[in-house]
Amino acid sequence: MTMISVPDVPAIELGEQEKAPGRPNRARTIGAVMVGAALVTFVNVTAAIYLYRGVNDLRAIEARLDQLGQFEQRIGARIDTVNNGFQSRFETLDRQLQASFGHINGNIARLEQGQPAAAEAEMPRAPEPAFAGTTVAEASAVENPAEPDPVDGSPAFKRKVAPPGPNPSYQRIQQADGKVYYKKIN
């Protein structure tokens, strides 16, 4: 095709086109898209870092909770042992008290019938527990009761040593509200 060139009319360059008003440039549009993508990427990386830290913290807390459960079991077993020891001591004292009451009731019955009470036979006295006036830790550490007075001459009561570990004659029952009860197993 032939082209007519007029020297007074400026030639139209194909590289430059007249911009329509209100239409954005392609370079600006691409730049805005890239800035938006970089911003979204930055937000995603930041969220991933915080999520990773949160997961690590959660794992550490779960590990501590597992250790706490094991600690609770150990403490529960020790409390059961101490509690069983005290319950067996109370049962021993109860038996001695019941024997004393039986002896007293027998003496009262003899007095009511007009027979003299046996003055020679003294009422057996239960020794004061070695754990009276002590803390739980001190009471559980006591191995033997206090030595009797040599002047008194009363027989020494030997303390029954409980075997280590929980006493199988009691069952620990924990209710939903957190209360703990012990039931004697016959």
ZAGU-944287 format. One line per field, with one value per residue: residue number from 1; residue in one letter; x, y, z of N, C-alpha, C in turn. Coordinates in pm, 1 decimal, always signed. Example, Ala and Ser with C-alpha at 12.3 -4.5 7.8 and 13.67 -1.06 7.14 Angstrom:
pos	[1;2] $
code	[A;S] $
n.X	[+1319.0;+1285.0] $
n.Y	[-569.0;-225.0] $
n.Z	[+780.0;+708.0] $
ca.X	[+1230.0;+1367.0] $
ca.Y	[-450.0;-106.0] $
ca.Z	[+780.0;+714.0] $
c.X	[+1320.0;+1290.0] $
c.Y	[-330.0;+3.0] $
c.Z	[+780.0;+787.0] $
//
This chain:
pos	[1;2;3;4;5;6;7;8;9;10;11;12;13;14;15;16;17;18;19;20;21;22;23;24;25;26;27;28;29;30;31;32;33;34;35;36;37;38;39;40;41;42;43;44;45;46;47;48;49;50;51;52;53;54;55;56;57;58;59;60;61;62;63;64;65;66;67;68;69;70;71;72;73;74;75;76;77;78;79;80;81;82;83;84;85;86;87;88;89;90;91;92;93;94;95;96;97;98;99;100;101;102;103;104;105;106;107;108;109;110;111;112;113;114;115;116;117;118;119;120;121;122;123;124;125;126;127;128;129;130;131;132;133;134;135;136;137;138;139;140;141;142;143;144;145;146;147;148;149;150;151;152;153;154;155;156;157;158;159;160;161;162;163;164;165;166;167;168;169;170;171;172;173;174;175;176;177;178;179;180;181;182;183;184;185;186] $
code	[M;T;M;I;S;V;P;D;V;P;A;I;E;L;G;E;Q;E;K;A;P;G;R;P;N;R;A;R;T;I;G;A;V;M;V;G;A;A;L;V;T;F;V;N;V;T;A;A;I;Y;L;Y;R;G;V;N;D;L;R;A;I;E;A;R;L;D;Q;L;G;Q;F;E;Q;R;I;G;A;R;I;D;T;V;N;N;G;F;Q;S;R;F;E;T;L;D;R;Q;L;Q;A;S;F;G;H;I;N;G;N;I;A;R;L;E;Q;G;Q;P;A;A;A;E;A;E;M;P;R;A;P;E;P;A;F;A;G;T;T;V;A;E;A;S;A;V;E;N;P;A;E;P;D;P;V;D;G;S;P;A;F;K;R;K;V;A;P;P;G;P;N;P;S;Y;Q;R;I;Q;Q;A;D;G;K;V;Y;Y;K;K;I;N] $
n.X	[+78.6;+32.7;+158.9;+71.2;+244.2;+221.3;+393.1;+319.6;+146.7;+164.5;+318.7;+163.6;+252.3;+290.6;+347.0;+268.0;-35.6;-324.3;-441.0;-738.7;-951.2;-974.2;-914.3;-706.4;-352.4;-175.1;+61.0;+39.9;-178.8;-80.4;+124.6;-27.2;-163.0;+52.6;+150.5;-69.6;-69.6;+177.0;+122.4;-83.6;+64.0;+251.5;+80.1;-15.8;+223.4;+288.6;+63.6;+103.8;+339.6;+255.0;+60.2;+216.7;+372.2;+166.2;+76.5;+303.5;+313.0;+74.3;+133.1;+334.6;+187.4;+7.8;+188.1;+271.6;+29.6;-5.5;+205.3;+111.4;-113.2;+8.0;+146.9;-67.7;-173.8;+34.4;+36.5;-222.2;-201.9;-20.9;-165.4;-375.6;-235.6;-147.7;-396.8;-515.3;-346.8;-406.9;-676.3;-659.3;-530.3;-726.2;-923.6;-800.1;-780.4;-1053.9;-1135.9;-997.7;-1122.1;-1385.1;-1345.3;-1273.3;-1512.6;-1677.0;-1562.7;-1610.6;-1891.8;-1939.4;-1839.1;-2017.7;-2256.1;-2201.1;-2183.9;-2447.7;-2578.6;-2495.6;-2256.1;-1911.6;-1694.5;-1418.9;-1142.8;-876.7;-818.1;-714.5;-843.3;-765.9;-559.9;-563.5;-283.0;-158.3;-177.5;+111.1;+111.8;-29.1;-82.1;+90.7;+199.4;+65.3;+270.2;+472.4;+343.0;+308.0;+566.6;+642.7;+770.3;+771.2;+577.0;+594.8;+833.3;+744.1;+710.6;+959.3;+900.5;+626.3;+556.6;+372.1;+244.7;+406.7;+272.3;+294.3;+333.9;+154.2;+297.9;+214.5;+191.8;+384.9;+239.0;-96.8;-372.2;-554.6;-799.0;-966.6;-1161.6;-1124.0;-1340.9;-1434.2;-1640.3;-1843.4;-1850.5;-1609.8;-1562.9;-1416.0;-1452.3;-1408.6;-1454.9;-1506.9;-1388.2;-1510.2] $
n.Y	[-115.4;+219.1;+510.1;+830.0;+1109.1;+1394.9;+1685.8;+1881.9;+1775.3;+1607.8;+1289.2;+984.7;+797.2;+458.4;+343.8;+513.9;+582.3;+770.4;+846.0;+747.6;+941.8;+854.1;+586.6;+337.0;+292.1;+11.8;-71.6;+42.8;-99.2;-362.3;-324.9;-257.0;-497.6;-665.2;-549.5;-598.7;-880.3;-927.9;-820.0;-992.8;-1229.5;-1166.3;-1140.4;-1404.4;-1546.9;-1436.4;-1519.4;-1797.2;-1826.8;-1748.3;-1942.7;-2175.2;-2130.0;-2133.5;-2399.2;-2534.2;-2437.6;-2548.7;-2821.9;-2835.7;-2771.9;-2987.4;-3193.6;-3120.5;-3147.0;-3423.2;-3503.9;-3393.8;-3550.8;-3796.8;-3722.1;-3664.2;-3920.6;-4045.0;-3891.1;-3943.4;-4217.9;-4214.8;-4068.0;-4243.9;-4453.3;-4332.8;-4264.6;-4517.5;-4621.6;-4452.4;-4517.6;-4787.9;-4757.6;-4616.9;-4811.7;-5003.0;-4858.5;-4827.3;-5093.6;-5144.8;-4957.7;-5051.0;-5294.8;-5198.6;-5069.8;-5294.5;-5426.7;-5238.1;-5233.1;-5497.2;-5483.9;-5298.0;-5443.2;-5651.8;-5502.1;-5410.2;-5647.4;-5698.1;-5815.3;-5789.3;-5586.2;-5697.6;-5609.9;-5653.2;-5698.3;-5479.5;-5232.2;-5262.5;-5028.3;-4822.4;-4735.2;-4404.6;-4282.4;-4275.3;-4085.6;-3866.7;-3522.8;-3459.8;-3388.9;-3502.6;-3604.3;-3649.6;-3837.0;-4053.4;-4127.7;-4237.5;-4518.8;-4689.6;-4698.8;-4471.9;-4547.0;-4741.4;-4638.5;-4749.7;-4769.8;-4785.1;-5031.4;-5132.6;-5336.8;-5333.6;-5218.2;-5334.3;-5180.6;-5241.4;-5288.9;-5153.2;-5297.6;-5184.6;-4974.0;-4943.8;-5026.3;-5315.8;-5352.7;-5140.9;-4943.9;-4692.0;-4435.8;-4205.5;-3936.2;-3763.5;-3492.6;-3450.0;-3533.2;-3762.5;-4087.7;-4361.3;-4700.6;-4982.7;-5303.3;-5620.9] $
n.Z	[+0.0;-69.3;+63.1;+148.8;+211.7;+389.5;+431.0;+613.9;+797.7;+1095.9;+1143.0;+1248.8;+1518.1;+1574.4;+1825.8;+2028.4;+2163.2;+2184.3;+2503.1;+2653.9;+2856.9;+3207.4;+3182.7;+3314.2;+3310.9;+3178.9;+3305.0;+3556.8;+3651.8;+3656.6;+3846.4;+4075.1;+4114.2;+4171.1;+4409.8;+4576.9;+4572.7;+4698.2;+4949.3;+5039.8;+5044.7;+5245.8;+5467.5;+5480.1;+5536.9;+5785.7;+5935.9;+5920.5;+6067.3;+6328.0;+6368.5;+6366.7;+6597.1;+6787.2;+6766.3;+6857.4;+7121.4;+7214.2;+7198.4;+7391.8;+7620.8;+7629.5;+7680.7;+7937.8;+8073.5;+8057.1;+8222.4;+8457.5;+8508.6;+8566.2;+8795.4;+8962.5;+8995.8;+9137.1;+9374.9;+9462.7;+9518.4;+9730.5;+9918.8;+9957.1;+10079.8;+10321.3;+10425.6;+10454.1;+10650.7;+10869.5;+10898.2;+10971.6;+11216.5;+11358.4;+11363.3;+11526.5;+11766.2;+11807.7;+11850.0;+12088.3;+12251.3;+12246.1;+12377.2;+12629.0;+12700.3;+12712.2;+12931.7;+13132.7;+13128.5;+13211.4;+13473.6;+13580.5;+13561.0;+13742.4;+13977.4;+13996.1;+14046.8;+14295.4;+14346.0;+14424.5;+14230.8;+14040.7;+14196.2;+14176.8;+13913.7;+13696.4;+13476.5;+13139.4;+12986.4;+12708.3;+12519.0;+12467.3;+12141.2;+11933.4;+11742.9;+11827.8;+11839.6;+11633.1;+11296.4;+10978.6;+10817.4;+11005.4;+11166.2;+10995.0;+10964.9;+11202.2;+11358.3;+11586.4;+11891.3;+12175.0;+12431.5;+12719.0;+13065.1;+13287.9;+13555.3;+13573.3;+13461.7;+13284.2;+13017.9;+12699.4;+12400.9;+12080.8;+11774.1;+11482.5;+11177.2;+10874.4;+10549.2;+10267.6;+10016.7;+9879.2;+10092.9;+10050.5;+10171.5;+10161.8;+9943.6;+9709.7;+9621.0;+9389.4;+9333.7;+9086.0;+9150.4;+9268.8;+9526.4;+9754.4;+9869.6;+10097.5;+10097.9;+10298.1;+10227.6;+10262.6] $
ca.X	[+0.0;+107.2;+130.1;+91.6;+290.0;+209.8;+492.1;+263.3;+69.6;+257.9;+295.0;+111.9;+339.8;+212.3;+378.1;+196.1;-176.1;-381.8;-508.3;-874.5;-957.4;-1034.0;-869.4;-574.4;-241.8;-150.8;+172.8;-12.3;-266.3;+7.6;+190.8;-123.9;-187.1;+171.9;+152.9;-174.2;-22.8;+283.3;+56.8;-150.0;+170.0;+304.2;-20.5;-16.1;+346.4;+274.0;-34.6;+165.1;+435.0;+179.1;-4.4;+321.9;+402.2;+50.9;+76.6;+413.0;+268.9;-28.3;+201.6;+402.6;+84.5;-40.9;+291.0;+265.0;-92.6;+21.6;+287.7;+26.6;-195.1;+93.1;+173.1;-191.5;-184.4;+131.3;-10.4;-340.1;-156.8;+38.7;-274.4;-445.4;-152.3;-155.2;-533.7;-535.5;-274.6;-485.7;-799.4;-627.1;-503.9;-854.4;-991.4;-734.6;-826.3;-1195.6;-1144.3;-954.3;-1226.4;-1498.7;-1307.2;-1282.1;-1655.1;-1727.4;-1512.8;-1684.6;-2029.9;-1936.1;-1823.4;-2143.9;-2353.6;-2167.5;-2220.5;-2593.4;-2620.1;-2449.4;-2125.5;-1805.1;-1618.0;-1283.5;-1054.8;-741.3;-801.9;-725.6;-893.7;-654.1;-562.3;-507.3;-174.8;-183.4;-111.7;+236.9;+94.9;-110.4;-14.7;+190.6;+143.9;+44.2;+399.9;+544.2;+272.5;+332.6;+707.2;+666.1;+781.8;+733.8;+521.7;+688.1;+871.5;+672.3;+789.1;+1001.3;+839.1;+485.2;+554.7;+261.6;+297.4;+427.3;+194.5;+373.1;+258.1;+151.0;+351.8;+135.3;+276.5;+388.4;+140.1;-233.7;-433.1;-662.1;-924.5;-1046.1;-1175.7;-1136.2;-1449.7;-1435.4;-1765.0;-1830.0;-1827.9;-1473.2;-1551.3;-1355.9;-1498.5;-1341.6;-1548.9;-1436.5;-1417.2;-1508.1] $
ca.Y	[+0.0;+344.0;+604.9;+968.0;+1182.4;+1539.6;+1734.3;+1970.5;+1696.3;+1519.8;+1145.8;+914.7;+688.3;+343.8;+312.6;+600.8;+600.3;+874.1;+783.2;+793.5;+988.9;+761.1;+449.8;+325.4;+239.7;-129.7;-81.3;+73.3;-209.6;-473.1;-285.3;-267.3;-640.0;-719.5;-500.6;-673.7;-1018.1;-924.3;-796.3;-1117.7;-1324.6;-1125.4;-1175.9;-1550.5;-1588.8;-1396.7;-1609.7;-1929.3;-1822.4;-1749.7;-2072.9;-2269.6;-2106.0;-2178.8;-2546.1;-2575.7;-2410.4;-2647.2;-2949.4;-2825.9;-2776.7;-3125.1;-3273.1;-3085.9;-3206.1;-3565.9;-3515.3;-3360.3;-3668.1;-3895.3;-3668.7;-3681.3;-4062.0;-4074.1;-3827.4;-4019.0;-4344.6;-4185.5;-4029.5;-4368.1;-4527.2;-4264.5;-4275.6;-4654.8;-4634.2;-4388.2;-4594.0;-4908.5;-4713.7;-4586.0;-4938.9;-5062.6;-4782.5;-4857.6;-5225.9;-5131.6;-4883.2;-5142.0;-5389.1;-5125.4;-5052.5;-5425.2;-5451.7;-5146.5;-5281.9;-5617.3;-5440.9;-5234.5;-5550.7;-5720.1;-5413.4;-5407.9;-5775.7;-5701.2;-5879.2;-5688.3;-5584.7;-5750.3;-5497.1;-5688.2;-5686.8;-5340.6;-5215.8;-5236.3;-4891.5;-4809.3;-4636.0;-4286.5;-4304.6;-4203.4;-3978.3;-3758.9;-3393.0;-3449.7;-3367.9;-3626.5;-3654.8;-3703.8;-3956.1;-4166.6;-4164.8;-4302.3;-4663.5;-4757.7;-4605.3;-4428.2;-4652.5;-4726.8;-4606.9;-4871.9;-4771.1;-4822.8;-5174.7;-5173.1;-5407.3;-5249.8;-5256.3;-5318.9;-5123.6;-5325.7;-5215.9;-5177.7;-5324.1;-5070.3;-4976.7;-4921.7;-5136.2;-5365.2;-5367.4;-5021.2;-4908.4;-4547.5;-4401.8;-4062.5;-3899.8;-3665.7;-3358.9;-3441.8;-3585.3;-3895.1;-4169.9;-4489.4;-4804.1;-5100.1;-5423.7;-5735.5] $
ca.Z	[+0.0;-85.2;+168.3;+106.0;+327.6;+376.7;+527.1;+716.8;+895.2;+1168.1;+1122.8;+1367.5;+1558.3;+1617.7;+1965.9;+2120.5;+2132.0;+2269.3;+2615.8;+2679.5;+2996.5;+3301.2;+3160.5;+3376.0;+3233.3;+3206.3;+3398.5;+3689.6;+3690.4;+3692.5;+3971.4;+4185.3;+4137.0;+4236.2;+4547.6;+4647.0;+4590.8;+4799.7;+5077.2;+5076.9;+5079.0;+5375.4;+5568.4;+5491.2;+5605.2;+5926.1;+5996.6;+5931.3;+6178.5;+6452.9;+6379.5;+6403.8;+6738.6;+6864.7;+6767.5;+6947.0;+7258.6;+7246.1;+7222.9;+7521.0;+7725.2;+7635.7;+7749.1;+8080.3;+8127.8;+8075.3;+8342.4;+8571.4;+8535.2;+8633.2;+8928.2;+9038.8;+9031.2;+9243.5;+9498.2;+9505.5;+9577.4;+9862.2;+10008.7;+9990.4;+10174.9;+10450.2;+10473.6;+10500.4;+10777.9;+10974.3;+10919.7;+11049.3;+11353.8;+11420.9;+11389.6;+11643.6;+11882.4;+11825.6;+11911.6;+12227.9;+12320.9;+12263.3;+12482.7;+12755.7;+12729.7;+12754.1;+13067.3;+13220.9;+13136.1;+13295.7;+13613.1;+13622.0;+13579.3;+13868.2;+14088.5;+14006.2;+14103.0;+14433.5;+14354.5;+14415.2;+14106.4;+14059.3;+14223.5;+14139.6;+13767.8;+13651.3;+13341.2;+13047.9;+12934.9;+12573.2;+12520.2;+12383.5;+12011.8;+11914.5;+11644.9;+11884.2;+11841.8;+11526.9;+11162.9;+10903.6;+10772.3;+11120.1;+11213.8;+10906.3;+10976.0;+11330.7;+11342.3;+11710.4;+11989.3;+12279.5;+12525.5;+12846.0;+13183.7;+13355.9;+13687.6;+13555.3;+13440.5;+13197.2;+12900.5;+12580.8;+12283.7;+11959.7;+11662.7;+11364.1;+11063.1;+10754.2;+10433.6;+10176.9;+9909.6;+9925.2;+10165.6;+9965.6;+10243.6;+10138.2;+9802.1;+9691.2;+9529.6;+9361.2;+9268.4;+8977.4;+9204.8;+9318.9;+9662.0;+9760.2;+9980.7;+10110.6;+10137.1;+10347.1;+10154.1;+10355.3] $
c.X	[+85.0;+64.0;+162.0;+136.4;+283.1;+305.1;+432.0;+188.0;+168.4;+219.4;+249.0;+206.5;+254.5;+235.1;+298.3;+53.9;-230.3;-463.8;-647.6;-880.4;-1031.3;-990.1;-728.6;-473.5;-219.7;-38.9;+125.3;-100.8;-182.7;+78.9;+97.7;-152.9;-67.5;+181.9;+48.2;-131.9;+86.2;+223.0;-13.6;-47.2;+228.3;+207.2;-24.1;+107.0;+337.3;+176.1;+25.2;+263.1;+360.8;+107.8;+97.0;+358.5;+289.3;+46.0;+186.5;+375.5;+164.8;+32.9;+272.3;+301.9;+29.4;+59.7;+288.3;+141.2;-76.7;+105.0;+204.5;-63.5;-116.6;+123.1;+50.5;-207.9;-87.6;+85.5;-131.6;-301.6;-96.3;-67.8;-352.6;-367.6;-161.8;-294.7;-562.7;-464.7;-352.6;-614.0;-771.2;-595.1;-633.4;-933.1;-932.4;-779.4;-972.9;-1213.4;-1104.7;-1059.7;-1348.6;-1468.2;-1316.0;-1427.4;-1716.6;-1686.1;-1588.8;-1828.3;-2038.5;-1924.8;-1951.7;-2250.0;-2326.7;-2206.7;-2371.8;-2645.8;-2573.1;-2315.9;-2018.1;-1731.2;-1477.6;-1187.9;-912.8;-717.6;-822.4;-775.1;-775.0;-668.9;-498.2;-396.6;-212.8;-110.4;+12.9;+220.2;+11.1;-27.0;+91.9;+120.2;+130.7;+177.7;+477.4;+478.6;+298.8;+477.5;+736.5;+667.3;+731.8;+672.6;+626.4;+713.4;+794.5;+767.8;+833.5;+937.5;+696.4;+471.2;+439.9;+317.7;+306.3;+342.9;+279.0;+283.6;+267.1;+195.8;+271.0;+228.2;+276.9;+284.9;+0.0;-290.2;-551.7;-794.8;-1013.1;-1047.8;-1198.5;-1242.8;-1450.0;-1560.8;-1740.0;-1801.9;-1691.9;-1455.7;-1500.0;-1405.1;-1420.8;-1442.3;-1469.2;-1483.9;-1405.2;-1448.0] $
c.Y	[+124.8;+442.2;+744.5;+1044.9;+1331.0;+1597.2;+1823.4;+1891.9;+1603.9;+1374.4;+1082.6;+800.1;+576.4;+310.4;+396.8;+614.5;+702.7;+805.5;+840.5;+838.0;+886.0;+617.3;+435.6;+264.2;+93.4;-147.8;-53.9;-41.5;-330.3;-444.0;-299.3;-413.7;-701.8;-674.9;-575.5;-816.4;-1023.9;-903.8;-923.0;-1222.7;-1293.4;-1164.1;-1327.4;-1601.9;-1555.0;-1489.4;-1749.0;-1934.6;-1828.8;-1883.0;-2179.6;-2254.3;-2156.8;-2330.3;-2596.8;-2552.0;-2512.8;-2783.7;-2948.4;-2835.1;-2918.1;-3214.9;-3246.4;-3145.6;-3356.9;-3588.8;-3487.7;-3478.4;-3775.3;-3851.2;-3688.0;-3827.2;-4097.9;-4015.7;-3902.9;-4149.6;-4320.8;-4145.7;-4153.2;-4447.2;-4464.8;-4280.0;-4416.2;-4678.9;-4572.3;-4466.6;-4721.5;-4871.7;-4682.8;-4713.4;-5007.1;-4990.8;-4810.8;-4993.6;-5219.8;-5059.3;-4971.2;-5245.5;-5323.1;-5105.2;-5184.6;-5457.8;-5365.4;-5195.1;-5408.4;-5581.5;-5377.1;-5341.1;-5626.3;-5634.9;-5409.2;-5536.9;-5790.1;-5768.6;-5771.8;-5700.2;-5633.5;-5634.9;-5527.0;-5668.0;-5541.8;-5338.2;-5188.5;-5097.5;-4890.9;-4705.0;-4518.3;-4306.7;-4218.5;-4085.9;-3863.4;-3631.6;-3378.7;-3421.0;-3501.5;-3686.7;-3716.2;-3832.9;-4075.3;-4212.7;-4239.2;-4453.4;-4736.7;-4655.7;-4570.6;-4542.1;-4632.5;-4694.8;-4735.4;-4882.4;-4823.1;-4973.1;-5220.9;-5240.3;-5312.6;-5304.8;-5233.2;-5272.2;-5216.9;-5242.3;-5253.9;-5206.0;-5203.8;-5087.0;-4960.8;-5048.2;-5187.1;-5378.4;-5244.0;-4990.1;-4758.2;-4520.8;-4251.1;-4029.9;-3791.3;-3525.4;-3344.3;-3495.1;-3728.4;-3964.8;-4300.8;-4589.5;-4926.6;-5221.8;-5540.4;-5856.5] $
c.Z	[+0.0;+21.6;+116.9;+229.1;+297.5;+480.5;+635.0;+826.5;+965.4;+1148.9;+1254.7;+1397.8;+1614.7;+1766.3;+2063.1;+2075.2;+2229.8;+2378.1;+2628.9;+2825.1;+3084.8;+3283.0;+3217.0;+3280.6;+3270.8;+3309.1;+3540.5;+3739.7;+3734.3;+3824.0;+4091.0;+4218.3;+4208.8;+4381.6;+4630.4;+4673.4;+4697.2;+4938.4;+5127.9;+5117.6;+5216.5;+5488.0;+5588.2;+5565.5;+5754.3;+5998.6;+6014.5;+6047.8;+6311.6;+6473.9;+6422.5;+6551.5;+6827.2;+6874.8;+6860.7;+7092.9;+7303.4;+7274.8;+7357.8;+7636.2;+7739.3;+7706.9;+7899.5;+8145.5;+8148.4;+8201.5;+8467.1;+8608.2;+8608.1;+8776.3;+9018.1;+9082.4;+9144.1;+9377.1;+9552.5;+9571.9;+9715.4;+9962.8;+10051.0;+10095.7;+10314.1;+10509.6;+10525.5;+10633.7;+10892.5;+11002.0;+10999.2;+11193.7;+11426.7;+11450.8;+11512.1;+11770.3;+11911.5;+11892.4;+12059.9;+12310.3;+12345.1;+12372.0;+12619.5;+12795.9;+12775.5;+12896.5;+13167.6;+13236.8;+13221.9;+13442.2;+13664.8;+13646.9;+13709.6;+13987.9;+14106.3;+14068.1;+14247.3;+14448.9;+14347.0;+14281.7;+14134.8;+14073.7;+14178.8;+13990.3;+13727.6;+13507.7;+13248.4;+12987.5;+12796.9;+12577.3;+12430.7;+12251.5;+11998.0;+11820.6;+11699.2;+11888.7;+11735.6;+11395.2;+11093.1;+10862.2;+10888.0;+11168.3;+11124.5;+10914.3;+11106.8;+11310.7;+11466.1;+11804.9;+12094.7;+12377.8;+12656.6;+12959.5;+13251.1;+13493.9;+13678.7;+13538.0;+13352.4;+13073.0;+12781.2;+12466.4;+12161.3;+11847.5;+11543.7;+11244.4;+10939.4;+10637.4;+10340.4;+10066.3;+9965.2;+9990.8;+10083.9;+10038.8;+10229.6;+9989.3;+9794.2;+9585.4;+9513.3;+9282.0;+9164.9;+9030.1;+9270.9;+9460.0;+9657.2;+9886.2;+9980.4;+10165.8;+10181.0;+10271.1;+10249.9;+10292.1] $
//
